[in-house]
């Protein structure tokens, strides 16, 4: 059974990731001159209206938000092959990307289906773990497809040519998802953090500007006293060019769409407009924006 799954099963979630990636990469390759990439997991996908940002800044901007389950290494690999000297990269990284495996569950599934040579990133122990986990996830996904009207989770969404999620209106937020994120007790330099450092340093050498910002996520009171978040902020501020701080992007319930990391259309508008203001302040140039 596992052998059949490994060689032949076409995971629909991964096919969706592949399709979304192609939209973004096609748009990026057609841009002449400097461009801006907003890179991260699905929180970035929902948070930034890159059509609006492109219009207001006169810099073609592509939303490279993918899926947090791909891992830091995979997400940065995608960004790396779509940037060149003179470009600008905004890394809006979900908190779990810092402490989860650099190549995570969906990276394994993507490579299993489409690029088996890249499975070299995984140990034999990880092979067994991810095959079992992806088998369970695919069964769960298959079963959910046939549950009619399950909490609005199957509502179709649309994506702009520049890669942003559109039409996430209202809320489809299941009560069972209304729980705080889980964090490690302390911040550590994981393989994912080392991959981030390597990416940042390589970009700097090539004349690519990189900023790090924090994800929009549903705010919970307990986040105010988390050692992990304060330690992460100290590390990021001391190592990178940073936009904002974690608490700037804790959003209220009414701005959440279908998970603690996914804002709805109102949340997207707020985050996009705030980003434009932050960009203007960062660059210190009122001409950065037009017709705001």
N, C-alpha and C positions, 0 to 999 in steps of 0.2 A: 504493500500500500504506500509506504513512504517513498519507495523508488518511483512509483508511478506519479505521485505528487511532485517529487523533485524534478522530474524530467518533463512532465507534460501539463501540469495544471496551470491554466492561465488566470492568475489572481486579478480579479476585476479592480480592486483598489489600486493595485500597481499600474494597471493599464490606464487608469484615470490620472495617476501621477505622471506617467509617461506623456499622455496627451497634453496635460497642462504644461509640462516642461517644454514640449515642442512649441506651444503657443508663445511662451516667453522667449525661447531661444530664436525663433523665427523673427520676432519683433526686434530683438537685440541686434541680430546680424544685419538687419536692413538699415540700421541707424548709421549715418555718416557723421564722423566727428565725435567729440566727447559725449558721454552719456552717464546716466546715474542708475545704479542698480540698488534696489532695496531688497535685502537678502534675509531670509529666515525661514521659520516654519509657517504653518497655516495662520498663526496670529498675524504675521506680516501680510499674508494674502488678504485677510479680511480688513486690516487696519488702514491700509494706504490706498487712496484713489490716485493712481499714478497718472491717469489722464489729466486730472486737475493739477497735479504737481508739475507735470510737464508744461502745461499751459501757463501757469503762474510764474515759473522760473526760467522759461525758455531753454531748459535743458531736458532733452528726451529722457524719460524716466521709465524704467521697467520694473514691475513687481515680480521679484524672484522668490516670493513666499511659496514654499512647497509643503512638506509635511514633517513635523517634528520627529516622527518615528524613523526618518531616514538617518538621523544623527548628524552631528556637527561636521564630521569629515566629508560625508557625502554632499551635504549642502554647500560646503566651501569648495569642493571639487567642481560642482556645477557652476558656481560663481566664477571660479578661476578660469574656466575655459571660455567665458563670455565677457572678459574684461581686457582692456589694453591700456597702455600709457595714456594719461590724461583723463581717464574715467574717474568716477566717484562711486564709492560703495558705502551704503548705509547698512550696517549689520544690526538688525533688530532680532535678537536671539532669545527665544523662549528659555526660561530659567533651566528647564531640564536638559537643554542642550549642553550646558556646562558640566553636568555631572553624569549624564547617561553615556553609554558607549559611543565612540566616535562614528562607528558604522553600526547602526542599530537595526531593529527588527525589519523595517521596510527596505532598508538598504540591502539586507540579506535577500529579501524576497525579490527585489528589483534585479539583483545580480543573478539570482537563481533562474529567473525567467529570461533575462535579456543579455547578460554579460557574465557568463559563468567564470571567466578568467579572473574576475575581480573578487571571487570568493576567497582569494588568498588573504584577504583582510581578516579572516575568521579562523580561530583555532578549531580543532576537531571537536572539542567540548562545545564550543559555540555553534558549530554546525548542527549537532544534535538538538541543542536548546532551541535554536531558531526554526528548524524544520518543524518541531512539535508546536511551537508557539504560533507559527504562521498557519499551520494546519488548523489549529483551533480558531484562529482569527478568521480564516476563510470560511469555515463552517458557520461561525457566528454571523458573518456578513451575509452569507447565503440565506440563512434562516430569517434574518431581519428584513431582507428584501421582500419576503412574502408575508410580512406582518403589515396589513393595511393600516395606514394612518397612524403609525407608531409615533406619537408625540411630535408629529410634523417633521421628523428627521429626514424624510425622503423628498422634501420640498426642493424642486430643481433650482439651481442657481446659474447665473451667467457670468462670463468672464470677459473683460475688455481685451482688446488686442495687445495692450501693454501688460496684461497678466493679472489685473486686480479682480477680486470677487465683487460682483455687482448684485443688486436686488436682494440683499439680506435684510429685508424689511421686517419690522416688528420683532417678535421673539418666538423661537421654537426651543426654548430652554427647559429641558426635563428637570424636574425637582431632584431626581437622584444625582444629577451632576452638580448641584449647588453645594459644593464642598471645597474647602481650601486646598491648594496645591500642597504636596508633600516635599519637604526639603531635607537634605542631609543636615547633620548637626553642625558641621563646619565646612567652610570652603577649602577645597584642595585642588592642586594642579593635576587634573586628570588628563588622560590622553586627548580628550576633546579640547581642553584648554590649551594644551601644547600645540594641537593642530591649528587653533585660532591664532596663537602667537606666530607660528610659522607662516600662516596666510598673511597676517598683518605686515610682518617684516618683508615678505616677498613683494607685497603691493607697494610698500614704501620705497623699496629699491627701484621699482619700475615706474615710479611717478604716478601711482594710483592713490588717490586720497581715500582714506577709510575712516569712518566714524562708527562708533558703537552707541546704540540706544537700547532702551528697555521695552519689553512687550506690553501691550495693553492687555490687562487681565482684570477680572472681577476682583474688587477689593474686599479683603476680610480684615477684621480688627487685629487678628493675631500676627499679621504680617509686620506690624509696626515694631515688634520686639524680636524679630528673628535674627539671630546671629549670622545665619548664612547670608541673608540679603545684605546686611551691613558689611560683612567681610567681602562679598562679591563686589559691592560698590567700591570699596577701598582698592581692591585689586584692579578693577576696570579703570577707575579714575587715575591710578598710578601708572598704567601701562599704555593707555590708548587715548585718542581724542574722543571725547564722550559728549553726547547730547542728552541732557536731562538726568533724572535720578529715578529709581524704581517707583517711589510713591507718586511721581507725576502722572503715572499711567495706570493707577488703580481706578477702574471705572465703576460707575453705579450699575445696579441690576438692570435698569431700563435701557442701558446701552449694550446689553449682551444679547447675542443671537442664539447660538445653540451649544456653546460650551464656555467655560470660564475664560478661554483664550480667544474666542471669536466675537468681535463686536458686530453689531448690526449696522444698518446704513447710517443712523444718527451717530453712532460711535465712530464709524469710519470718517464721517465728515468732520467731527471734532478732532480726531487724531491727525487727519490730513492738514487741517487748517493750523493746528498747533505746530505741526512739523514745518510748515511754511514759515511761521513766525520764528521758530527756533533756527531755521536755516538762515533767515535774514539776520538775526542777531549774531549767529556764529560767523557769518561772512562779513558782518559789519558794513553792509552795502545795501542801501534802500532800493537800488536798482535791481536787486536780485528778483524781486517780485514785480509783476506787471498787473495793473488793473485789479488789485486785490479788493 
